[in-house]
Amino acid sequence: MKIKHFLVPIFLVALTIVFAFVNCSLNKGNSSYSRFEIKPSQTDSSISIANDPHLVLYNPKTNQGKLMVYLPGTGGIAAKGPEDYFNTVVEQGYKLISLSYNDEISVAEICSGHNLRVDSNCAEEFHWRRIYGEGPFSKIDDQAQDAIIPRLIKLLEYLMKTDKKGNWKYYIKDGKLRWRDIAFSGQSQGGGMAEFIAKHQSVYRIISFSGGWDWSLHGRIANWYSSGNATPAEVWYSTYNVKETNGNVLLKQYKSIGIPSGHIYAFDLPVSKDRTPHTDGIRNTAYKAKWIEMLGRGN
């Protein structure tokens, strides 16, 4: 009996430790923030691929703010994104959604070589398919439910039902997004997707961190970069690292889009050994002041 009495407190202590560990894992960063990880299939039962969870993060104590949608780069996992950047987004008054989508293959991998020679608009058609789930483009097998915008709408509708205090209806009406209340940012492929969205929708703000590099024929950047912008130039922001391989290409495309020169940030601080120049801009906290400049206020 003495042994049994001795084991009970040990069990309770162990249970407390486990509970504390789980609680910490659900509240990374600022513990006062509301944080959820939601699998896409929870919002739409037809989703079966790219089912890593979305991340939702916001401060319930602040006034209603704009929504920042972050799009990861190729192979990125939405819930494991750049935590310091995410926290900065929320500090600036936004709600944040890091969106899980089918990012396992990039535009550059598909729209090159033979595919580009037979279809000089390959990159633009790729974007329409991956973002909106529309068009006859058959070189990727993304289904409508896998596309970025349908997934975002399904997530917002899910949050409207499950998180009343978040007031998610602020960003959507009758199944359509309130574009002017939504900002987009992304890294690499995700940055390119954010750019394309801002080309065709008038959004609150757009920030591209080293955002992709799409090509047309004969070594020219893709034609869609120089098409008209639905989003006003004054809320476009972009970054690249002077040491990354495609830095000059990124600068050229940003200028082609029409991003003001003062809104193009050429990052040049030393890069830590666990990162590359291509990913450093959104993870290096030494750039936090620049993140804040680009984000402005979300509320």
N, C-alpha and C positions, 0 to 999 in steps of 0.2 A: 504493500500500500504506500509506503514512503516513496518508493520509486515512481509510482503513478502520480503522486502529488508533486513530485519534483519535475516530471515531464510536462505537466499542464502549463506552468508558467513559461517553460522553454518554447512550447508550441505557440503560445500567445505572442511571445516576443518575435518569433520567426514570422508569424502571420502579420504582425505590425510592420516588420521590415519589408515584407513583400508588398503590402499595401502602400507603404510610403514610396517604394521604388516605382510601382505602377503609377501612382499619383504624380510623381515627378516627371515621368516619361510623357504624361499627358499635358503637362504644364511647363514645357521648356520656355526659357526666356522669362518674360514678366508674368508672374503667377496671377496677376489681377486680370490678365487677358482671357477672353473666351477662346478656346482652341478646340477644334474638331478635326478628326480625320474620317472622311466619308468615302467609301468605295463607290466608283461610278455605277456599278451594278445595283447599289442600293437606291439610286435615283432613277434607274432605267433598267428593267430586267432583261432587255434585249442586248445589253452590253456584255461582251464576253472577253474582249481583248483589252490590253492597256488598262487593267483594272486595279492598278496601284491607287491608293487613296488620294483624293483631293485634300488639301489642307485649307482650313478656314481659321482665320485669326483676326480678332478685333478687341477693342477696349469698350466694354459695355457702359463705362462711366462717361464717355465723351459724347458730345453732340453728334447727331447724325452726320456722317461724312460720305464722301464719294467712295466708290468701290475700286480697288486696284486689283486687276487680274494679272497674275504673273504666269508666264509660259516658259517651262524649262527648255533647255537645249536638248540635242539628240542624246537619247539614252538617259536623260535626267529623270529623277523621281520627285514628283511634286512635293510630297511631305518631307523630303530631305533636302529641300532647297537651301538657299543662303539665309540662315537664321538671322544674322545681324541686319541684313538688308530688310528682311520681313519685319523685324521689330521696329526699324526706322520708319517703314511705311506706316505702321500703326501709330507710332509716336507723332507722325505728321497729320493724323486725323482721319486716315482712311480705314475702311475695312479691307482685309486682304483675302483673296482666294488664289492659292497656287493650284492651277488646274492640271489634272492628270489627263493626258491625251496620247494618241498614238505617235510617239516621237522617235521610234526606233530606226527610222530611215530618214535621211535628210533630202532636201531638194537637190543638193550638189551631187549626191550619189545616184539619183535617177536622171536628172536633167543635164546630162553630159554625153560626150561621144555621139554614138549613133542616134540615141533618143533626141538629142538636141539638133542634130543635122536634119532629121525628118520633121521636127516640130520646133521651130524657133521660139514659140510661146510656151514651151514645156513648163517652165518655172511658174508662170502665171496660172496655168491650168492646174498644176500641182497644188498651189495655194488655195484655189477655189475649192478643190476637193477636200483638202485637209481641214480647212477652216469652216466651210459651210456645208460640206457633204454634197456639193452640187457639181454638175457637169459630167461629160462623158469620159473624162480622163481615166484610163484603165491601167496605167503603169504602177499604181498603188492600189491595194485592195481595201482601203478605208471604206467602211460603210457609213451611212448617214448618221447613225447613233455614235460613231466614233469621232465625228468631227468636233472641232473646238466649240463653235457657237451652240450647236445643239446640246452638248454636254454642259455648257455653262447655264443654259436655260433650265435644263433638267435639275441641276444642282440648286439653283435659286428657288425653283418651285418646291423642291424637297425641303430647303431651309425655311421657306415660308410656313410649312406645316410643322416642322420639328423644332424650330428656334424662334418663337414668337417675339422674344425680346430683341432680336436682331433687326427687326423691321425690314426684312429683305424685299418686301413688296415695293420698296422705294426704287429698286433698280429694274423692275420689270412690270409690264402692264399688258394684259391680254396675250400672254405668251411671247411678247416681244420686248427686247431690251431697251431700256432708256439710255441710249448711247452717251448722251451728254453728262450722265452721272457716273460714267464708268471710264476708268483709265486703264491702259494696258502697258505692261513692261515685260521684257523677256530677255533671255540670254542666248546667243548664237542662233540656232534654228528658231527658238522661241522669240527672239528679237525680230527676226525676219517676219514671223507670223504676225507679231504686234504691228510692225510697219504696214503690212498688207491690209490689216483690219483698218488702221487709221487712214489708209488711202481711200477706203470705200465707205467708211462711217465717220461721222463727226464725233469724236470721243473727247473726254475731258482732258486727257493728257496721254502722251506716248513717250516711253523711254526704251531705247534699244541698246542693250549691252552687247557690243560686237555682233550685231544682228545679221548673220548669214551673208552669203554672197552668191547671188543667182546670175547665171550667164545667158547670153543670147549667142548668135553665131559670130564667128571670126574674132573671138576673144573680147567681145563687147559685153558690158554688164546688161542684165535683162531689161527689156523695154519698159516693164511695169514701173520701174523706179522713177522714170521721168513722166509718167502719166499724172493727171491732176490729183490734188489732195483734197479729200473731204474735210479733214481735220486742219484747222488753221495752223500756219507755220509757227506761230509764237508759242505753241504748246508741244512742239516736237523737240525731243532731246535724244542724244546718242553718245555712245562712248566707243573707244577702241584703245588698245594698248600699242604704243609705238614699236614694241618689240614683237608683236604677233605677226605671223607669216603673211596674213592677208590684210594687214593694217592699211596699206595704201589703197587696196580695193574697197575696204569699208569706207574710207574717207571719200573716195570717188562716188560711191553709191549714196552716201549721206548728202553730198552736195547735189547730186542728181535729183534726189527727192525734194530738195529745196529747204533742208534744215538750216536755220540761221547759223552762221559761223560761230557765234558766241554760245550756241547750244550744242556744239560738237566738242566733246571732251577728249583730248589726247592724253591718256594716262601714261605716266612714265616713272612711277616709283618702283623701287626694287621689288621683285616678285619672290615670294617665299618658295622654298623647295617643294612644298606639297601642292603647289598650284602651277598652272601655265599662264603665260601672258594673256591668253585668250579668255581665261575664266577669272583672272585676278580682279578685274574691275568691279565685280558684283560681290566679292567675298572679302576683299581687303578693307578692314574698318578704317584704314587711314584715309579712305575716300568718302567717309561718312558725310563730311561737310558738302561734298559734291553731290552725293545722293540727295541731301536735303534741298540743295539748290534746284535739282531737277524735279523733285517731287512737289515742291511748293507746299501749300496747305491743302489737305483733303476735306477740311470742314471750316 
